[in-house]
């Protein structure tokens, strides 16, 4: 279960507290009201301060990696080298081996959906040729959408380097295209497992660290992309970040849809992988979601705000000057940590205001 802390009251709740639980210190006519010893002074005072108010909610989270997805076998075979959990795999490296042949990671947005050979055209061919060029097999290769003799020759040179049969063709299941380097999250098929087409072999994710946290369904406003957060990592270090989006929760078997209540969000950390370097991924992190912030506003304790009598109503503060006091009308705003934002003519930091005795 997650730990949840509400950092402040909603403004509507505070207003109810003011109107229902604060003494009516004055009638809003500019004069003091009866107080201690009948001198019109309040039983206690507080100081108007200029400060920052933050509307926030803090929950537990855990370090993870973004964009988890399964890699499935394209053809039937036997796993002869299983995926290595926790390993980072880059362009040209094998994710795993099937039937004693490496299944190689290449970069690109178009998935491998067919065998590629001489005479084929398409965006997948262009993607393949770009990878061959970037792997160092671009001599004599014209990068375009046509699988020509130049492409076939480059593929043969690459296959020879991989100790594979130099067919000049890319068979189904020979390569896996992903947008970039990946982290192996789990090996879903073990050594010697028989896998069929569309059977998951491993689960991968982006190498970008994220923090996953679960919010209540009523906290939907905090899940908006770009919402600012502060993350206290297991080491105690605090780093800023922002909400990248929502994800489906995982079940105990690693599949999506674990039946968890609430909304699971992914938070990206400012500084990327450096920010989470050396952190214990098994320990909990603390995530504070900031939905609203007011910087440099005047604020007083909630108990200082007075509900004014009369036709106009509204709110006021009993300003104390020496042995006298005066009621001034104020506008109220955001509340946080027992303080409420106030503004009004003549109001300034350092003033003493009346507070109902607790």
C-alpha positions in Angstrom: 0.0 0.0 0.0 1.2 3.5 -0.7 1.7 6.2 2.0 -0.3 9.3 1.2 0.0 12.7 2.9 -2.2 15.7 2.1 0.1 18.7 2.4 -2.7 21.2 2.7 -6.4 21.8 2.9 -8.6 22.7 0.0 -9.6 26.3 -0.1 -13.3 25.5 0.2 -12.6 23.5 3.4 -10.6 26.4 4.8 -13.4 28.8 4.1 -15.8 26.6 6.0 -13.4 26.5 8.9 -13.1 30.3 8.8 -16.8 30.9 8.8 -17.7 28.2 11.2 -14.8 28.1 13.6 -13.2 31.6 13.9 -14.3 34.3 16.3 -16.1 37.3 14.9 -13.5 39.7 16.1 -15.1 42.8 14.5 -18.0 44.0 12.5 -15.8 45.4 9.7 -16.5 49.0 10.6 -12.8 49.9 11.3 -13.1 49.7 15.1 -11.8 47.2 17.6 -14.0 44.6 19.1 -14.1 43.6 22.7 -11.2 41.4 23.7 -8.9 40.8 26.6 -10.0 43.1 29.5 -12.5 44.8 27.2 -9.7 46.8 25.5 -10.6 45.6 22.0 -7.3 43.6 21.6 -7.3 40.0 20.5 -6.3 37.2 22.8 -3.2 36.4 20.6 -1.4 37.8 17.6 0.5 36.5 14.5 2.8 38.2 12.0 1.9 38.7 8.3 4.7 37.1 6.3 5.7 37.0 2.7 6.3 33.4 1.6 5.7 30.7 -1.0 2.6 28.5 -0.8 2.6 25.1 -2.5 -0.4 22.9 -3.1 1.0 19.4 -3.0 0.5 15.7 -2.3 3.1 13.2 -1.3 3.0 9.4 -2.0 5.4 6.5 -2.1 7.0 5.5 -5.4 9.7 3.1 -6.8 12.5 3.5 -9.3 11.8 1.8 -12.6 12.5 2.2 -16.3 10.1 3.8 -18.8 8.2 2.2 -21.7 8.2 -1.5 -20.7 7.2 -3.8 -23.5 7.6 -7.4 -24.5 9.8 -8.8 -27.3 8.1 -11.7 -28.9 9.6 -14.4 -31.1 8.9 -14.0 -34.8 9.5 -17.6 -35.6 9.4 -21.0 -33.8 12.6 -22.2 -32.2 14.7 -23.0 -29.1 16.3 -20.4 -26.9 20.1 -21.2 -27.0 21.2 -18.0 -25.2 18.7 -16.4 -22.9 18.5 -12.7 -22.4 20.6 -11.3 -19.6 18.4 -9.4 -17.1 19.6 -5.9 -16.2 21.8 -5.6 -19.3 21.8 -2.6 -21.6 21.7 -3.7 -25.3 22.8 -1.3 -28.0 22.6 -1.3 -31.8 24.2 -4.4 -33.4 24.2 -6.4 -30.2 22.2 -9.6 -29.6 19.1 -9.5 -27.4 19.1 -13.3 -27.2 19.9 -16.3 -29.5 17.3 -18.6 -31.1 18.4 -21.8 -32.8 22.0 -20.8 -32.2 21.5 -17.6 -34.1 21.6 -14.1 -32.6 18.5 -11.9 -32.6 20.1 -8.5 -33.2 18.9 -5.1 -32.0 18.7 -2.4 -34.6 17.3 1.1 -34.2 14.2 2.4 -35.9 10.5 3.0 -35.4 9.2 0.5 -38.0 8.9 -3.0 -36.6 10.5 -6.0 -38.4 7.4 -7.5 -40.2 8.9 -9.5 -43.0 11.9 -11.1 -44.6 14.0 -8.5 -46.4 15.8 -9.4 -49.6 16.9 -8.0 -53.0 14.1 -6.4 -54.9 12.1 -5.3 -51.8 11.3 -1.6 -51.2 10.0 0.2 -48.2 10.6 2.2 -45.0 11.9 -1.0 -43.3 14.6 -1.3 -46.0 15.6 2.3 -45.5 15.8 1.7 -41.8 18.0 -1.4 -42.3 20.4 0.5 -44.6 20.8 3.3 -42.0 21.7 0.8 -39.4 24.2 -1.0 -41.7 25.8 2.4 -42.4 26.0 3.3 -38.7 27.5 -0.1 -37.9 30.3 0.5 -40.3 29.1 -1.5 -43.4 28.2 1.6 -45.5 31.1 1.3 -48.1 29.4 1.3 -51.5 25.9 1.4 -49.9 23.4 3.9 -51.2 20.9 4.6 -48.4 17.4 4.6 -49.9 14.2 2.5 -49.8 15.4 -0.1 -52.3 17.0 -3.4 -51.3 19.5 -3.5 -54.2 22.8 -5.3 -54.9 24.6 -2.7 -52.7 22.3 -3.6 -49.8 22.8 -7.3 -50.3 26.6 -6.9 -50.3 26.5 -4.8 -47.1 24.3 -7.4 -45.4 26.7 -10.2 -46.5 29.6 -8.4 -44.9 27.6 -7.9 -41.7 26.5 -11.6 -41.7 30.1 -12.7 -42.1 31.2 -10.6 -39.1 28.4 -12.2 -37.1 29.5 -15.7 -38.2 26.1 -16.3 -39.8 25.4 -17.8 -43.2 26.1 -15.1 -45.8 22.7 -15.2 -47.6 22.5 -11.4 -48.2 18.9 -11.6 -46.8 17.4 -10.6 -43.5 15.2 -13.4 -42.4 12.1 -13.0 -40.2 13.2 -13.0 -36.6 16.8 -12.1 -37.4 16.5 -8.5 -36.1 14.4 -6.5 -33.7 13.9 -2.8 -34.3 13.5 -0.5 -31.3 13.7 3.3 -31.1 17.1 3.2 -29.3 19.1 1.3 -26.7 17.1 -0.8 -24.3 17.4 -2.3 -20.8 16.5 -6.0 -20.4 14.0 -5.9 -17.5 13.3 -9.7 -17.5 14.0 -12.9 -19.4 10.6 -14.4 -20.1 12.0 -17.5 -21.8 14.8 -19.5 -20.2 17.7 -21.4 -21.8 16.4 -24.4 -23.8 12.8 -23.1 -23.8 10.8 -23.8 -26.9 9.1 -20.7 -28.2 6.5 -20.3 -30.9 5.6 -17.2 -32.9 4.3 -14.4 -30.8 5.6 -16.0 -27.6 7.3 -13.4 -25.2 11.0 -14.0 -24.9 12.0 -11.0 -22.9 10.7 -7.7 -21.5 12.6 -4.6 -22.3 12.4 -0.9 -21.4 14.0 2.4 -22.1 17.2 3.1 -20.3 15.7 6.3 -19.0 15.0 5.9 -15.3 11.5 6.9 -14.0 9.8 6.8 -10.7 6.4 5.1 -10.7 3.8 6.2 -8.1 0.1 5.5 -7.5 -2.4 8.3 -6.9 -6.0 8.2 -5.9 -8.7 8.4 -8.6 -9.6 11.7 -7.1 -6.1 13.1 -7.8 -6.6 13.0 -11.6 -5.5 16.6 -11.9 -2.0 15.7 -10.7 -1.5 13.2 -13.4 -1.4 15.7 -16.2 1.8 15.5 -18.4 4.3 18.1 -17.2 3.1 18.4 -13.6 6.1 19.3 -11.5 7.2 16.9 -8.7 10.0 16.6 -6.2 11.4 13.1 -5.7 13.2 12.1 -2.5 15.3 9.1 -3.6 16.1 6.1 -1.3 19.5 7.7 -0.6 17.8 10.8 0.8 18.7 13.0 -2.2 15.9 15.2 -3.5 15.7 15.8 -7.3 13.1 17.6 -9.4 11.1 15.9 -12.1 7.8 16.0 -14.0 5.0 13.6 -14.9 5.6 11.9 -18.2 2.2 10.2 -18.3 0.1 7.3 -16.9 0.7 3.6 -17.3 -1.3 0.5 -16.6 -0.3 -1.3 -13.3 1.4 -4.7 -13.5 0.2 -7.9 -12.0 2.3 -10.2 -9.9 3.3 -12.1 -13.1 4.6 -9.0 -14.7 1.6 -8.6 -17.1 -0.4 -5.4 -17.3 -3.7 -4.9 -15.4 -2.7 -6.0 -11.9 -6.0 -4.9 -10.5 -4.4 -2.1 -8.5 -6.7 0.7 -7.5 -5.7 4.3 -8.3 -3.8 5.8 -11.1 -0.2 4.8 -11.8 2.0 7.6 -13.1 5.5 7.7 -14.5 7.8 10.5 -13.4 10.9 11.4 -15.3 13.8 12.9 -13.3 15.7 16.0 -14.2 19.2 14.9 -15.0 18.1 11.5 -16.5 20.1 8.4 -15.6 22.6 10.4 -13.6 20.0 11.5 -11.1 19.2 7.8 -10.2 22.7 6.5 -10.5 23.6 4.2 -7.6 20.1 4.3 -6.0 18.5 1.1 -4.6 15.7 0.2 -7.0 14.1 -2.0 -4.3 13.7 0.8 -1.8 10.8 3.2 -1.7 11.1 6.8 -3.0 8.9 9.7 -1.9 7.2 11.7 -4.6 5.6 15.1 -4.0 3.3 16.3 -6.7 2.9 20.0 -7.0 -0.4 21.1 -8.6 -0.2 24.8 -7.7 2.3 27.2 -6.3 2.2 30.8 -5.3 5.5 32.6 -4.8 6.1 35.6 -2.7 2.6 36.1 -1.4 1.4 37.6 1.9 0.1 34.9 4.3 -1.3 34.6 7.8 -2.4 31.6 9.9 -5.9 30.4 8.8 -7.2 31.3 12.3 -6.4 35.0 11.8 -9.0 35.4 9.0 -12.3 36.8 10.3 -15.7 36.4 8.7 -17.1 40.0 8.5 -20.7 40.8 9.5 -22.9 43.0 7.5 -24.5 43.1 4.1 -21.2 42.9 2.2 -19.7 40.1 4.2 -16.3 38.9 3.1 -13.2 38.5 5.2 -10.9 40.7 7.3 -7.9 40.8 9.6 -7.7 42.6 12.9 -4.5 44.6 12.6 -2.9 45.3 16.0 -0.9 48.6 16.4 0.4 49.1 19.9 -2.5 49.2 22.3 -5.2 49.6 19.5 -6.5 47.4 16.7 -8.3 48.0 13.4 -10.3 45.6 11.2 -9.3 45.7 7.5 -11.0 43.9 4.6 -8.8 41.4 2.7 -9.2 39.0 -0.2 -8.2 35.4 0.5 -6.5 33.0 -1.9 -4.6 29.7 -1.7 -4.0 27.8 1.5 -1.1 25.6 2.5 0.3 24.1 5.8 -2.1 26.1 7.9 -1.5 29.4 6.2 -3.8 31.3 3.8 -2.9 33.9 1.2 -4.2 37.4 1.9 -4.2 40.7 0.0 -5.7 44.1 0.7 -5.0 47.8 0.7 -2.4 48.8 3.3 -1.5 45.2 4.1 2.2 44.4 4.3 4.7 41.9 5.8 5.6 42.4 9.4 2.1 43.6 10.5 0.6 42.0 13.7 -2.8 40.6 13.3 -5.2 39.0 15.8 -5.6 35.3 16.1 -8.4 33.5 17.9 -7.0 31.8 21.0 -6.8 28.0 20.6 
